[in-house]
């Protein structure tokens, strides 16, 4: 079964981003600060608001979530996408 990668787009000035970071503390994801995004991944991924989490499987986007998310919701989404 392929691994699901999660990429969280956030910003240091974003209050909801700080809440999500606390909720997801200790879980595995890649964090990209949109203000320091040298590769332009946020723009390439069509991220229009933060926080946004994009779930990737085999290099393809399988889902995304914008806004606040609980730890439980995050884990459920990972498991769902992993089993697709």
C-alpha positions as CSV (number, residue, x, y, z in Angstrom):
1,X,0.0,0.0,0.0
2,X,1.4,3.4,-1.0
3,X,2.2,5.9,1.7
4,X,0.2,9.1,2.0
5,X,2.3,12.3,2.4
6,X,0.7,15.4,4.0
7,X,2.0,18.9,3.2
8,X,0.8,21.7,5.4
9,X,0.9,25.2,4.0
10,X,1.0,27.9,6.8
11,X,2.4,31.2,7.8
12,X,3.9,32.5,11.1
13,X,1.4,35.4,11.2
14,X,-1.6,33.1,10.8
15,X,-3.5,32.4,14.1
16,X,-5.4,29.3,12.8
17,X,-2.1,27.9,11.5
18,X,-0.6,28.0,15.0
19,X,-3.7,26.2,16.3
20,X,-3.4,23.5,13.6
21,X,0.3,23.1,14.4
22,X,-0.5,22.5,18.0
23,X,-3.2,20.0,17.0
24,X,-0.8,18.1,14.8
25,X,2.2,18.2,17.1
26,X,4.2,15.0,16.9
27,X,2.5,13.8,13.7
28,X,4.3,13.4,10.4
29,X,3.8,16.1,7.7
30,X,5.9,18.5,5.7
31,X,5.4,22.1,6.7
32,X,5.8,24.9,4.1
33,X,5.7,28.5,5.3
34,X,4.1,30.4,2.4
35,X,6.2,33.5,3.1
36,X,9.5,31.4,2.7
37,X,8.3,29.2,-0.1
38,X,11.3,29.6,-2.5
39,X,10.1,26.9,-4.8
40,X,6.6,28.4,-5.2
41,X,4.9,25.2,-4.2
42,X,1.9,27.1,-2.7
43,X,1.3,28.8,-6.0
44,X,1.8,25.6,-8.0
45,X,-0.6,23.7,-5.7
46,X,-3.2,26.5,-6.0
47,X,-3.2,27.2,-2.3
48,X,-5.4,30.2,-1.7
49,X,-5.7,30.3,2.1
50,X,-3.8,29.0,5.1
51,X,-3.7,26.7,6.8
52,X,-4.2,24.2,3.9
53,X,-3.1,20.6,4.1
54,X,-2.7,18.7,0.8
55,X,-2.6,14.9,1.0
56,X,-0.5,13.2,-1.7
57,X,-0.3,9.5,-2.7
58,X,2.1,8.3,-5.4
59,X,2.9,11.9,-6.3
60,X,-0.8,12.8,-7.0
61,X,-3.1,14.9,-4.8
62,X,-5.8,12.7,-3.3
63,X,-7.3,15.4,-1.0
64,X,-7.0,18.7,0.7
65,X,-8.3,20.4,3.8
66,X,-8.3,24.2,4.3
67,X,-8.9,25.8,7.7
68,X,-8.8,24.3,11.2
69,X,-8.6,20.5,11.6
70,X,-8.4,18.4,14.7
71,X,-5.8,15.7,15.3
72,X,-8.5,13.1,15.0
73,X,-9.8,14.5,11.7
74,X,-6.2,14.6,10.4
75,X,-5.6,10.9,11.3
76,X,-8.9,9.8,9.8
77,X,-8.2,11.6,6.6
78,X,-4.7,10.0,6.4
79,X,-6.2,6.5,7.0
80,X,-8.9,7.1,4.4
81,X,-6.5,8.2,1.7
82,X,-4.1,5.4,2.6
83,X,-6.9,2.8,2.0
84,X,-8.1,4.2,-1.3
